[in-house]
Amino acid sequence: MPYAAITYHVQPGHEDEIAEIFANFRRVDTPVMRDDDGNEVGKLLGTAVFIKDDVMVRMIHYSGDFRAIGRHMATQRGVHLLEEKLAPYLAIPRDSRTPEGFQRYFRDATMRCISQLSIDTHVAEDRVP
């Protein structure tokens, strides 16, 4: 299952305030992503958020079409509440009020993946005695 990372440039010195915002995050209504015809196109398997100084990274574990994750998240009330609370701490303001604005930021802030390894795809090699 793939992972993605979304970056946020935040004002340094506010790690505790930002952690509090994420501690009270309201989860999405369903982890299943659907296309316009109602077909399942992906699933949100898990997330994690990391922060260090002025950089915050949201890791997303998912299956299926990653674009569907951005579309789905853009419609979630809890995500928009989090974005509103996070806005004062962002070093670079962004418009995430509309689904289009949210999807644009989601797309533009996705980090380039250079490696993803798992026990399913890279079995450990035999040890040399």
N, C-alpha and C positions, 0 to 999 in steps of 0.2 A: 504494500500500500504506500503510495507516495506521500511526501511531506512538502509543504510550501512555507516560506517565511515572508512576512509582511513587516516592513520597517516603519518606524515612527521616529521622527526627530523631535525630542522633547527638551524642555528647559531643564538644565541640570539642577540638582538640589531639591527636586520634588518627587523623589522615588517613593517615599512613604505615602504621599497624597495619591499618587497614581496607583500604587498597590491597593489602597483602600477602594478606589473606584472599581478596580477589577475584582476585588473581594466581594463586592455586592452586585456583580454582573448577573443579569437575568438571562438564562440560557435561551437558545432558539426554540421555537415551538416544536420543531421536528428536525432530526438530523438528516432526513431523506430529502434529496434535491430532485425536483421534477422539471421537465421541459414544459412548454406551453400546451402540449397535448396530454400532460399528466403522466408521461412515462418517466420512470426512475432513471436518472442520469448520473447520480452520484450520491455520496453519503459522507457526512461529517463524522469522523471517527473520534476526534479529540483535538484539543487545543492546549497550548501552554504559552505563557507570556514571560519574557525576560526583560530586565532593564539594567542598564549600567550607564551611569552618568547621563549623557544626552541622547542615548540610543535605546529604544525599546523595540523588541522583536516579538511578533506573535507567530508561533509555530502552529501550523494546521496539518493535521493528519487526516487524510481523506481517501475516498475511492471514487473513480469515475472522472467526470469532466470538471476540471478546476474552475472553469468559467461559471459553472452552475453554482458554485459556492458563493462567489461574489454576488451573483444575481439574488440568491436566496437571502444572504445576510443583509443585503440592501433593503429588504422588505420587513425586517424584524424590528419590532418596537424596542426591545431590549438593547439592540445594537445601536439604535439612534439615541437612546438615553445615555448609553456609555459614551458615545461620540460627543454629545453635548457637554458632559461632565469633564471629558478629557480636553476639550478645545482650549481652555485657558492655559494648559500646560504644554501645548504644542509650540515648538520653536518655529515651525513653518505652518501657518494656517492653511486649511484646506476646506473645500465645500463638500460635505458629505450629507447635506440635508435632503437631497433628492436621490432617488435610486441611481440615476445616471452619474451624479457627482460621486457617490459612494463607490460605484463600480469603477469609475475612472481612477480614483485614488487607489483602490484595491489592486487594480491592474498595474498602475505605475509604481507602486511601492513594493511589489513582489520582487524579492531578491532572486538573482540568477542561481539556480541550483547547479553545483559542480560535482556533487557526489551524493548518492543515497545507497547505503548498503543495508542489507538485512540478512538474517539467517536463511531466509527463503531464497535469496538470489546469490548469496556468497557464502557457501558452506565453508566452515573452518578447515584449513588444510591439516593433513596429518603431521604430527610433530616428528622431528628427526631425533632419534635417541642419542 
